[in-house]
């Protein structure tokens, strides 16, 4: 293993981590502020990816496709919140799980009906294609660096929104006492709709960004949703800082584990066995990490003890 390959895989982990952050940031806000378990969050990831692929096909613009992913995913989120989710806030978590699982099936079949069962593909724009030298003899994908930059800028925006604005004060207050902020004149239903739309838009943008790395297909959001839930459990429910830190940890552990574990096993067994066993072990690392964190800190790295 060379140093250049190690750095490349580490950057892949960071890029994967920022993509997870775009998914988990909205999810942790929805769960932390609304107390809602939303299994359909991965569907907004899929809607964003398909919207981007469709717009890129029609207009041939990658940048317009990113904008479309934000608009269509947020619009889908607002419609779902107004028509379905708003009726679930005072229901128990089992009802929320069943209703949002039904939404997964509805979104999947709707997308399959509109776009067909075949995968779609997004092309990287010319300005972001190829590699760039980042240090010494290390070259890295321009597009993956672009994803890292977008994730970094959006994380700064979210920290500013939550920590420095009036809206952020209302969001943080809503995590602790919904009745009080309602009594102070805040329209809690509009706040919830706004949060749901923002969370859906971030998930949709993540789907569009990843659509150039992997195929855009029905059901692509569910595996990422599982990882997003792992992120918010490790980081702490309702904590944007926890979502960011946990996303980067999970992204790096997952990516580096799939690279390092098979490589380490080749020192004691043949390459084919090392690859099969190593892949199985690597796929469990993030869940082992989650178990360790929960044993040490049951509320997550940055979660607060509930009283």
MISE-775354 format. One record per residue: x, y, z of N, C-alpha, C in turn. Coordinates in steps of 0.05 Angstrom, whole numbers, plus 5000, padded with zeros to 4 digits. Example, Ala and Ser with C-alpha at 12.3 -4.5 7.8 and 13.67 -1.06 7.14 Angstrom:
2
526448865156524649105156526449345156;525749555142527349795143525850015157;
// end
This chain:
307
501749765000500050005000501850255000;501250434982502850684980501450904996;503051115002502051345016499951484999;500451504973498551634955495851494955;495851234954493351084955491951114981;493351135003492151175029490751445030;492051655021490951925021488451935003;488651804980486351804961483851674974;484351444988482051315001481051475025;482751615039481951785061480152005050;480952125028479352345016476652225006;476651984996474151854988472251825012;473451765035471951745060470752005068;472352225065471352495072469052575053;469452515027467352575008464752415014;465052165021462752005028461452115054;463152205072462152315097460452565093;461352745075459852985070457152925056;457252715039454752635026452752525048;453752375067452152275089451152505106;452752715109451852945125449453085112;449453115085447253235072444653075077;444952805079442652645085441852665114;443752645132443152625161442552885174;443453115162442853375174439853425175;438553385152435653425152434253225169;435152975169433952765184434152815214;436452915223436752955252435153195261;434853405244433153625250430153535253;429353375233426553285233426053115258;427852935264427552755287427852915313;429853095314430353235339428253445346;427253585326425353805331422453695331;421853525311419053435308418553175323;420653035330420252775343419152565324;419752605298418452435278420552235266;419851985265421451785252420551775223;422351865205421551895177423151695160;422051465154423351265137423351345108;421751545101421551625073423651835065;425451895083427452105077429252015054;429751755051431351665029429951695002;427351715003425851764978426452034966;426952234983427552504973430352504960;432152334970434752294958434352184929;432551994927431951874900430552084882;428752234893427352434877429352644866;431152734883433152924875434952814853;435752554855437452434835435952404808;433452314809431952284784431252554771;430652754788430053024778432453134763;434853104776437253204764437853054737;437552794737438052644712436152724690;433552764697431652844676432253124665;432853314683433353584674435953594658;438053444666440553434651440153314624;438353124622437752994595436353194577;434453344587432953534571434553784564;435853904584437154164580440154134577;441353914584444253874581445954034599;444754134622446254294641446454154668;448954104676449353984702448454174725;449054434722448454624743445454664746;444054664724441154674725439954424738;441254194733440253954745440553954775;442754074786443054104815440854274827;440254494813438154674822435454524821;435054364801432554214798432254014821;434453894829434353694851433453834877;434454074882433654224906430654294905;429854394882427054484879425054254881;425554034866423553824865423553664891;425953624903425953474928424653634951;425153894952423954064973420954074968;420054094943417254104937415853844945;417253614939416153354947415953344978;418053444992417953445021415753615032;415253855021413154025031410353895027;409953785003407453644997406953415016;408953255021408753025039408153115067;409553335076409153435103406253535107;405253685088402653805090400453585089;400753395070398653205066398652965085;401152885093401352635108402652675136;405052785136406652795160405352955182;403953175174402753345194400753205212;399652985202397752825217399052615235;401652605234403052395249404552495274;404752765278406352875299405452775327;402952745331401852665357401252375358;402052225338401651935338404151795348;403951545356406351405367408151335344;410651245351412751205331412050975312;410450775322409750555304408050655281;406150835287404550955265406251105246;408251255256410051405239411651225221;412651005232414250815217412550695194;410050605201408350475181407550675159;406850925166406051125146408351205128;410651245139412951325123414051095106;413750845116414450615100412650595076;410050655080408150665057408950875037;410051105047410951305028413351215011;415051045023417250935008416250784984;414250604989413050444967411750624946;410350834956408951014937411051164920;413151274932415151414916416551224896;417250984906418650794888417050724864;414550654868412850574845412250814827;411951054839411451294823413851354805;416251344816418651394800419051174779;418450924786418650714766416650754743;414250854750412150904730412951134712;414151344723414851584707417451534690;419451424703422151404690422751124680;421250924688421850654679423650514699;424150264694425750104713428750114707;429550234685432350234678433850464691;436350424699437850644712438450874693;438751114704439551344689442351424698;443551594682446351674689446651984685;448252094702448952374701451852404693;452452594675455152634667456452864683;459052834688460553034702461153264682;460753514689461353734671464353744665;465053854642467853864633469653994653;468654214666470354364685471054204710;469453994716469953824739470953544732;471453494707472353224700475453214703;476452974705479252934708480252964737;482852984740484053004767485653254770;486353314795487953544801490053464821;492453584819494553524838494053674864;493953524886493353654912495853674930;497753484927500253504942502253304930;504753394928506753204917505853074892;505952804893505152654869502252544872;500652664890497952564895495952724877;494452574861492452684844489752584854;487752764852485052684862482952794843;480652654843478452734826477453014832;477253184812476153454815473253434825;471753244814468853234821468453164850;470052974860469852894888470653124907;472653274898473453514914471153714914;469753734891467453914889465253834909;464753574912462753474931463653554960;466253514966467253594992466853894997;467354054977467054344980464054414984;462254294969459454344972458554265000;459354035010458653945036459654125058;462154225054463354405074461854675075;461154785051459755035050456955015062;455554785056452854755067452954705097;455054575107455254535136455654805150;457254985138457655255149454955405149;453455385126450855515124448955415146;448855155150447055045170447855135198;450455135204451355225231450555525235;450755685214450055965216447055985219;445455835204442555845205441555765233;442655545244441655445270442755615293;445155715291446455855313446256155314;445756285291446056575289443556725279;441456585274439056715263436656675282;434656855277432156835292430756565288;430956475262429756215255431155995271;433856015273435255815288434455805318;433956045329432956055357430355905360;428555945340425955815341426255515338;428155425320428655145316429655015342;431655155354432855045379430855045402;429155245403427055255423424955035419;424354975393422454775387423354495395;426054455398427054195407426354145436;425954365451425654335481422754385490;421354565478418654635487416954745465;415554575450413954655428411654835437;410354765460408054915469408855205476;411155245488412055505495412455685471;413855585451414355765427411755805412;409955615413407255665401405855885416;406055885443404756095459406056365454;408556375446409956625440409356735412;407656595398406756705372408056575348;409756375352411056245329409156035317;408756055291407055865277408655605274;408155415292409655175293409254995268;406855015256406354845232408054945209;408355215205409955325184412955255189;413755275214416555205221417154915214;415254735220415654455214415754405184;413954545169413954515140416554615128;417554835138420154945128422354755134;422554645158424654455165424554205148;422154105143421753865127422653915099;421954155088422854225061425854255059;427054375079430054405079431354135080;430353965097431553695100431253535074;428953555061428453415036430253525014;430653795013432353914993435253824996;436253805020439053715025439353425016;437353255022437452975013437452964983;435753124970435553124941438153214928;439453414940442053504929444153284932;444053144954445952914958445552704936;443052644930442452454909443452544882;443152794876444052904850447052894848;448452974870451352974870452552694866;451252494878452252224877451452094850;449452214837448452094812450452084790;452652234792454752214772456852004779;456751904804458751704813457551424810;454951404815453551144813451051184796;449750974788447350994771445051094788;443251234775440751334787438651124783;437650994804435750784801433750774824;431550644820429450624840430550474864;429950584888430850464913433650534922;434950724908437650794914437950944941;435751044951435951204976435951035002;434850795000434550635025437250555038;439250455023441850395036443150645049;442850875036443951115047442451205072;439751155072438151225095439051075120;439650815116440650655139443150775151;444950855133447450975143446951245156;444951395146444251655158443151615186;441551395191440551345218442951265236;444851115226447251055241448651315249;448851505231450151755236448751905259;446151935258444752095278444851955305;444951685305445151545331447951595343;450051575326452751625336453151915344;452152105327452652385333450852505354;448552385358446652495378444252615364;441852535372439452635359439052935363;438553075341438053355342440553535341;442853415339445353565339446553585311;446653825299447953865273450953815275;452153905296455053855300455553555302;453853415317454053125319453752985292;451853085276451352975249453853005232;455153245233457453295217459853115225;460453115251462652955261462152655256;459752565262459152275258459252205229;458252385211458352325183461152285173;462952455181465752425172467052175184;466352115209467451875221466451625207;463751615202462551375189463651355160;463851585146464751575119467651465117;469351565135472151475134472451185144;470951115165471150835175470150645154;467950705141466850525121468750505097;469650725087471350725063474150605069;475350695090478050595097477950305106;475750225119475449945127475349755104;473849835083473549665059476249645044;478049835049480649835036482749705053;482849775079484949685097484649395107;482149315113481749055125482648835106;481648835081482648625062485648635058;486848885057489748905054491248785077;490248825101491548705125491348405125;489048305116488648015116490347875095;491248015075492947885055495647805067;496347915090498847835103498647565116;496247465121495847205134494346995118;493247075095491746885078492046975049;490946805031491146865002489247094995;489847234973488347484966485347444963;484447224951481547184946480147144972;481246984991480046955017480047215033;482247355031482547605045480447805036;479847805010477947994999475147925008;474347675008471647595016471147635046;473147545062472847575091473047865099;474948005086475448285093473048455086;471648405064469348565057467048515077;466748275086464748215106465248355132;467848355141468548485166468248785163;469148895140469049185136466149285136;464249135125461549215125460249235152;461549105172460449115200461749325217;463849455207465349635224463749865235;462049985218460550225227458450145248;457449905247455549815267456949745293;459349635291460949585315461649855328;462350055311462950325321460450435335;458050405323455650515335455150375362;455550115364455149975389457050075411;459550125403461550215423460750495433;459950675414459150945422456750935441;454850765435452450755452453050635479;454950455481455750355507457050565524;458750735511460150945526458351185531;456951275509455151505511452451435498;450551345514447951255504446451465488;447051725492445651935477447252015453;449451885446451051965423453252155432;454952215413457352385419456552665428;454552785416453753055423450853075432;449552845437446852855446446552935475;444253045482443753135509442152935524;442552905549441052715566438252815568;436252655562433452735563432552715592;431052915601430052915628426952925628;
// end
